[in-house]
């Protein structure tokens, strides 16, 4: 469980990338899909920074 929480930011970044890649290949680009992908990428980056900072403080 600790490993999952430790890598949660990376998992969210991958989900954000998939949210951008899959609609692009299917030809379905809209502002909604781009916004969701961008928000997931940003949230994953922030989560990764926070989790890394917490793990180095221990």
N, CA, C and O atoms as CSV, one atom per row, in Angstrom:
chain,resi,resn,atom,element,x,y,z
A,1,UNK,N,N,0.822,-1.190,0.000
A,1,UNK,CA,C,0.000,0.000,0.000
A,1,UNK,C,C,0.867,1.255,0.000
A,1,UNK,O,O,0.527,2.251,-0.639
A,2,UNK,N,N,1.982,1.204,0.715
A,2,UNK,CA,C,2.875,2.348,0.770
A,2,UNK,C,C,3.466,2.641,-0.604
A,2,UNK,O,O,3.678,3.799,-0.962
A,3,UNK,N,N,3.731,1.591,-1.369
A,3,UNK,CA,C,4.279,1.759,-2.712
A,3,UNK,C,C,3.261,2.424,-3.631
A,3,UNK,O,O,3.626,3.252,-4.465
A,4,UNK,N,N,1.997,2.071,-3.484
A,4,UNK,CA,C,0.952,2.677,-4.305
A,4,UNK,C,C,0.821,4.168,-4.001
A,4,UNK,O,O,0.715,4.981,-4.920
A,5,UNK,N,N,0.829,4.525,-2.739
A,5,UNK,CA,C,0.732,5.931,-2.364
A,5,UNK,C,C,1.981,6.684,-2.812
A,5,UNK,O,O,1.894,7.838,-3.232
A,6,UNK,N,N,3.127,6.045,-2.725
A,6,UNK,CA,C,4.392,6.655,-3.121
A,6,UNK,C,C,4.401,6.982,-4.611
A,6,UNK,O,O,4.964,7.999,-5.016
A,7,UNK,N,N,3.783,6.131,-5.430
A,7,UNK,CA,C,3.781,6.314,-6.873
A,7,UNK,C,C,2.467,6.882,-7.413
A,7,UNK,O,O,2.223,6.832,-8.618
A,8,UNK,N,N,1.633,7.411,-6.548
A,8,UNK,CA,C,0.337,7.921,-6.964
A,8,UNK,C,C,0.463,9.070,-7.964
A,8,UNK,O,O,-0.313,9.144,-8.916
A,9,UNK,N,N,1.420,9.957,-7.763
A,9,UNK,CA,C,1.615,11.069,-8.687
A,9,UNK,C,C,1.960,10.608,-10.085
A,9,UNK,O,O,1.452,11.152,-11.066
A,10,UNK,N,N,2.816,9.613,-10.183
A,10,UNK,CA,C,3.210,9.082,-11.484
A,10,UNK,C,C,2.024,8.410,-12.166
A,10,UNK,O,O,1.857,8.527,-13.380
A,11,UNK,N,N,1.208,7.714,-11.398
A,11,UNK,CA,C,0.029,7.053,-11.957
A,11,UNK,C,C,-0.946,8.088,-12.512
A,11,UNK,O,O,-1.514,7.893,-13.587
A,12,UNK,N,N,-1.139,9.182,-11.786
A,12,UNK,CA,C,-2.051,10.232,-12.260
A,12,UNK,C,C,-1.490,10.916,-13.504
A,12,UNK,O,O,-2.252,11.277,-14.401
A,13,UNK,N,N,-0.174,11.099,-13.574
A,13,UNK,CA,C,0.449,11.670,-14.773
A,13,UNK,C,C,0.221,10.764,-15.973
A,13,UNK,O,O,-0.083,11.248,-17.063
A,14,UNK,N,N,0.365,9.459,-15.789
A,14,UNK,CA,C,0.139,8.510,-16.884
A,14,UNK,C,C,-1.316,8.544,-17.329
A,14,UNK,O,O,-1.596,8.489,-18.526
A,15,UNK,N,N,-2.250,8.634,-16.379
A,15,UNK,CA,C,-3.664,8.742,-16.734
A,15,UNK,C,C,-3.935,10.022,-17.523
A,15,UNK,O,O,-4.716,10.010,-18.475
A,16,UNK,N,N,-3.301,11.112,-17.136
A,16,UNK,CA,C,-3.455,12.362,-17.869
A,16,UNK,C,C,-2.911,12.269,-19.281
A,16,UNK,O,O,-3.508,12.790,-20.224
A,17,UNK,N,N,-1.770,11.598,-19.421
A,17,UNK,CA,C,-1.201,11.416,-20.754
A,17,UNK,C,C,-2.110,10.553,-21.623
A,17,UNK,O,O,-2.301,10.838,-22.806
A,18,UNK,N,N,-2.665,9.506,-21.037
A,18,UNK,CA,C,-3.600,8.666,-21.792
A,18,UNK,C,C,-4.865,9.430,-22.168
A,18,UNK,O,O,-5.437,9.211,-23.235
A,19,UNK,N,N,-5.301,10.338,-21.273
A,19,UNK,CA,C,-6.479,11.151,-21.571
A,19,UNK,C,C,-6.221,12.102,-22.727
A,19,UNK,O,O,-7.166,12.565,-23.366
A,20,UNK,N,N,-4.969,12.398,-23.005
A,20,UNK,CA,C,-4.632,13.235,-24.155
A,20,UNK,C,C,-4.326,12.417,-25.405
A,20,UNK,O,O,-4.652,12.836,-26.516
A,21,UNK,N,N,-3.706,11.262,-25.233
A,21,UNK,CA,C,-3.268,10.451,-26.377
A,21,UNK,C,C,-4.426,9.726,-27.039
A,21,UNK,O,O,-4.558,9.768,-28.262
A,22,UNK,N,N,-5.264,9.063,-26.261
A,22,UNK,CA,C,-6.336,8.228,-26.834
A,22,UNK,C,C,-7.316,9.042,-27.680
A,22,UNK,O,O,-7.608,8.635,-28.805
A,23,UNK,N,N,-7.839,10.174,-27.194
A,23,UNK,CA,C,-8.748,10.946,-28.058
A,23,UNK,C,C,-8.056,11.497,-29.310
A,23,UNK,O,O,-8.690,11.687,-30.348
A,24,UNK,N,N,-6.764,11.748,-29.199
A,24,UNK,CA,C,-6.027,12.247,-30.353
A,24,UNK,C,C,-5.987,11.212,-31.467
A,24,UNK,O,O,-6.178,11.552,-32.634
A,25,UNK,N,N,-5.742,9.963,-31.122
A,25,UNK,CA,C,-5.721,8.898,-32.130
A,25,UNK,C,C,-7.107,8.595,-32.681
A,25,UNK,O,O,-7.243,8.172,-33.828
A,26,UNK,N,N,-8.128,8.810,-31.869
A,26,UNK,CA,C,-9.492,8.555,-32.323
A,26,UNK,C,C,-10.082,9.735,-33.087
A,26,UNK,O,O,-11.185,9.641,-33.625
A,27,UNK,N,N,-9.349,10.846,-33.135
A,27,UNK,CA,C,-9.831,12.013,-33.853
A,27,UNK,C,C,-10.876,12.802,-33.099
A,27,UNK,O,O,-11.621,13.576,-33.700
A,28,UNK,N,N,-10.942,12.621,-31.811
A,28,UNK,CA,C,-11.942,13.307,-30.987
A,28,UNK,C,C,-11.228,14.297,-30.077
A,28,UNK,O,O,-10.950,13.991,-28.918
A,29,UNK,N,N,-10.936,15.466,-30.594
A,29,UNK,CA,C,-10.291,16.501,-29.805
A,29,UNK,C,C,-11.295,17.596,-29.495
A,29,UNK,O,O,-11.826,18.243,-30.398
A,30,UNK,N,N,-11.546,17.793,-28.232
A,30,UNK,CA,C,-12.416,18.874,-27.805
A,30,UNK,C,C,-11.756,19.556,-26.616
A,30,UNK,O,O,-10.801,19.041,-26.034
A,31,UNK,N,N,-12.272,20.703,-26.273
A,31,UNK,CA,C,-11.706,21.433,-25.139
A,31,UNK,C,C,-11.882,20.670,-23.832
A,31,UNK,O,O,-11.057,20.788,-22.926
A,32,UNK,N,N,-12.939,19.899,-23.735
A,32,UNK,CA,C,-13.185,19.137,-22.509
A,32,UNK,C,C,-12.118,18.069,-22.307
A,32,UNK,O,O,-11.562,17.949,-21.215
A,33,UNK,N,N,-11.828,17.300,-23.338
A,33,UNK,CA,C,-10.816,16.245,-23.199
A,33,UNK,C,C,-9.434,16.840,-22.959
A,33,UNK,O,O,-8.651,16.296,-22.179
A,34,UNK,N,N,-9.130,17.950,-23.623
A,34,UNK,CA,C,-7.842,18.596,-23.395
A,34,UNK,C,C,-7.743,19.157,-21.981
A,34,UNK,O,O,-6.684,19.092,-21.358
A,35,UNK,N,N,-8.833,19.701,-21.478
A,35,UNK,CA,C,-8.840,20.234,-20.109
A,35,UNK,C,C,-8.661,19.130,-19.081
A,35,UNK,O,O,-7.893,19.280,-18.130
A,36,UNK,N,N,-9.364,18.023,-19.268
A,36,UNK,CA,C,-9.246,16.895,-18.331
A,36,UNK,C,C,-7.816,16.358,-18.337
A,36,UNK,O,O,-7.246,16.101,-17.277
A,37,UNK,N,N,-7.246,16.191,-19.503
A,37,UNK,CA,C,-5.870,15.705,-19.598
A,37,UNK,C,C,-4.883,16.662,-18.950
A,37,UNK,O,O,-3.976,16.233,-18.238
A,38,UNK,N,N,-5.055,17.951,-19.192
A,38,UNK,CA,C,-4.160,18.939,-18.599
A,38,UNK,C,C,-4.274,19.004,-17.093
A,38,UNK,O,O,-3.269,19.118,-16.391
A,39,UNK,N,N,-5.506,18.930,-16.593
A,39,UNK,CA,C,-5.714,18.953,-15.142
A,39,UNK,C,C,-5.099,17.718,-14.491
A,39,UNK,O,O,-4.482,17.816,-13.431
A,40,UNK,N,N,-5.265,16.554,-15.125
A,40,UNK,CA,C,-4.674,15.331,-14.568
A,40,UNK,C,C,-3.151,15.399,-14.578
A,40,UNK,O,O,-2.509,14.968,-13.621
A,41,UNK,N,N,-2.568,15.933,-15.645
A,41,UNK,CA,C,-1.109,16.067,-15.694
A,41,UNK,C,C,-0.608,16.997,-14.592
A,41,UNK,O,O,0.356,16.678,-13.896
A,42,UNK,N,N,-1.257,18.134,-14.436
A,42,UNK,CA,C,-0.845,19.091,-13.410
A,42,UNK,C,C,-1.031,18.519,-12.007
A,42,UNK,O,O,-0.146,18.651,-11.161
A,43,UNK,N,N,-2.173,17.885,-11.756
A,43,UNK,CA,C,-2.427,17.298,-10.439
A,43,UNK,C,C,-1.427,16.183,-10.134
A,43,UNK,O,O,-0.962,16.056,-9.001
A,44,UNK,N,N,-1.098,15.382,-11.135
A,44,UNK,CA,C,-0.118,14.321,-10.933
A,44,UNK,C,C,1.257,14.866,-10.616
A,44,UNK,O,O,1.973,14.310,-9.783
A,45,UNK,N,N,1.633,15.953,-11.275
A,45,UNK,CA,C,2.922,16.577,-11.003
A,45,UNK,C,C,2.977,17.109,-9.577
A,45,UNK,O,O,3.969,16.914,-8.875
A,46,UNK,N,N,1.914,17.778,-9.152
A,46,UNK,CA,C,1.861,18.313,-7.790
A,46,UNK,C,C,1.873,17.175,-6.768
A,46,UNK,O,O,2.587,17.249,-5.768
A,47,UNK,N,N,1.091,16.131,-7.012
A,47,UNK,CA,C,1.080,14.971,-6.103
A,47,UNK,C,C,2.456,14.326,-6.007
A,47,UNK,O,O,2.901,13.955,-4.921
A,48,UNK,N,N,3.122,14.196,-7.142
A,48,UNK,CA,C,4.452,13.575,-7.151
A,48,UNK,C,C,5.430,14.408,-6.325
A,48,UNK,O,O,6.223,13.854,-5.564
A,49,UNK,N,N,5.380,15.719,-6.465
A,49,UNK,CA,C,6.276,16.585,-5.700
A,49,UNK,C,C,5.981,16.472,-4.207
A,49,UNK,O,O,6.903,16.375,-3.397
A,50,UNK,N,N,4.707,16.483,-3.843
A,50,UNK,CA,C,4.333,16.404,-2.425
A,50,UNK,C,C,4.738,15.061,-1.826
A,50,UNK,O,O,5.301,15.013,-0.733
A,51,UNK,N,N,4.456,13.976,-2.534
A,51,UNK,CA,C,4.787,12.643,-2.004
A,51,UNK,C,C,6.300,12.439,-1.916
A,51,UNK,O,O,6.779,11.810,-0.973
A,52,UNK,N,N,7.046,12.952,-2.866
A,52,UNK,CA,C,8.494,12.831,-2.818
A,52,UNK,C,C,9.057,13.629,-1.654
A,52,UNK,O,O,9.982,13.187,-0.971
A,53,UNK,N,N,8.494,14.798,-1.437
A,53,UNK,CA,C,8.945,15.635,-0.326
A,53,UNK,C,C,8.659,14.965,1.015
A,53,UNK,O,O,9.497,15.004,1.916
A,54,UNK,N,N,7.483,14.349,1.157
A,54,UNK,CA,C,7.136,13.661,2.403
A,54,UNK,C,C,8.047,12.456,2.641
A,54,UNK,O,O,8.439,12.183,3.775
A,55,UNK,N,N,8.381,11.738,1.568
A,55,UNK,CA,C,9.225,10.547,1.728
A,55,UNK,C,C,10.664,10.909,2.067
A,55,UNK,O,O,11.337,10.143,2.758
A,56,UNK,N,N,11.155,12.051,1.603
A,56,UNK,CA,C,12.532,12.431,1.914
A,56,UNK,C,C,12.647,13.021,3.317
A,56,UNK,O,O,13.735,13.035,3.893
A,57,UNK,N,N,11.531,13.510,3.875
A,57,UNK,CA,C,11.558,14.064,5.227
A,57,UNK,C,C,11.577,12.992,6.305
A,57,UNK,O,O,11.952,13.275,7.443
A,58,UNK,N,N,11.185,11.779,5.975
A,58,UNK,CA,C,11.134,10.697,6.976
A,58,UNK,C,C,12.509,10.274,7.383
A,58,UNK,O,O,12.658,9.378,8.214
